[in-house]
Amino acid sequence: MMSKREPVIELRNEVEARLLQAHLEAEEIPHVIVSRHDSAYTAIFQVQLGWGHVEAPDEYVERIREIYADMFESDAGLD
């Protein structure tokens, strides 16, 4: 069971979430991917608030941010 979790990073889409999840699992970092999808409301929360986020215990926050930056922030200038 995970200790207290905190939102760490906002995720833009499911592909980004799955890639990050694979890296976190490879490093055995405890985490939860939280999607804002709700089929009853046809994903309106994802449109308004974003796809979702990653939650993790405090002691892993910095490492998760480093992994995310290594994976995605170098692509930011390509949009």
C-alpha positions as CSV (number, residue, x, y, z in Angstrom):
1,M,0.0,0.0,0.0
2,M,1.3,3.5,-0.9
3,S,1.7,6.2,1.7
4,K,0.2,9.6,1.2
5,R,0.1,10.5,-2.5
6,E,0.4,13.9,-4.1
7,P,-0.3,15.1,-7.6
8,V,3.1,15.3,-9.4
9,I,2.6,16.0,-13.1
10,E,-0.3,16.9,-15.3
11,L,-0.5,14.6,-18.3
12,R,-1.6,15.7,-21.8
13,N,-2.9,12.4,-23.2
14,E,-3.0,8.6,-22.8
15,V,0.1,8.0,-24.8
16,E,2.1,10.2,-22.6
17,A,0.6,8.5,-19.5
18,R,1.5,5.0,-20.8
19,L,5.1,6.0,-21.7
20,L,5.6,7.6,-18.3
21,Q,4.0,4.6,-16.5
22,A,6.4,2.2,-18.3
23,H,9.4,4.2,-17.1
24,L,8.2,4.5,-13.6
25,E,7.4,0.7,-13.4
26,A,10.9,0.0,-14.8
27,E,12.4,2.0,-11.9
28,E,9.9,0.4,-9.4
29,I,8.6,3.9,-8.4
30,P,5.2,3.6,-6.7
31,H,2.6,5.7,-8.5
32,V,-0.9,6.0,-9.7
33,I,-2.1,7.4,-13.0
34,V,-5.3,9.3,-12.6
35,S,-7.4,9.9,-15.7
36,R,-10.2,12.5,-15.6
37,H,-12.2,10.5,-18.2
38,D,-15.8,9.9,-17.2
39,S,-17.9,8.1,-19.8
40,A,-21.1,9.4,-18.2
41,Y,-20.1,12.9,-19.1
42,T,-18.4,12.1,-22.4
43,A,-15.0,13.1,-21.2
44,I,-16.0,16.7,-20.6
45,F,-13.7,16.9,-17.6
46,Q,-10.7,15.9,-19.7
47,V,-11.5,18.7,-22.1
48,Q,-11.8,21.3,-19.3
49,L,-9.2,20.1,-16.9
50,G,-6.7,18.1,-18.9
51,W,-6.3,14.4,-19.5
52,G,-5.1,13.5,-16.0
53,H,-2.1,13.4,-13.7
54,V,0.4,11.2,-11.8
55,E,0.2,10.8,-8.0
56,A,3.1,9.5,-6.0
57,P,4.6,9.6,-2.4
58,D,6.6,12.7,-1.6
59,E,10.0,10.9,-1.7
60,Y,9.6,10.1,-5.4
61,V,8.3,13.5,-6.7
62,E,11.7,14.8,-7.8
63,R,12.7,11.6,-9.6
64,I,9.4,11.4,-11.4
65,R,9.8,15.1,-12.6
66,E,13.3,14.3,-13.8
67,I,12.0,11.3,-15.8
68,Y,9.2,13.3,-17.3
69,A,11.5,16.1,-18.3
70,D,13.9,13.7,-19.9
71,M,11.1,12.1,-21.9
72,F,8.9,15.0,-23.0
73,E,10.3,18.4,-22.4
74,S,12.8,18.2,-25.2
75,D,9.8,17.8,-27.5
76,A,8.2,21.0,-26.3
77,G,9.8,23.1,-29.0
78,L,8.4,20.9,-31.8
79,D,4.7,21.8,-31.2
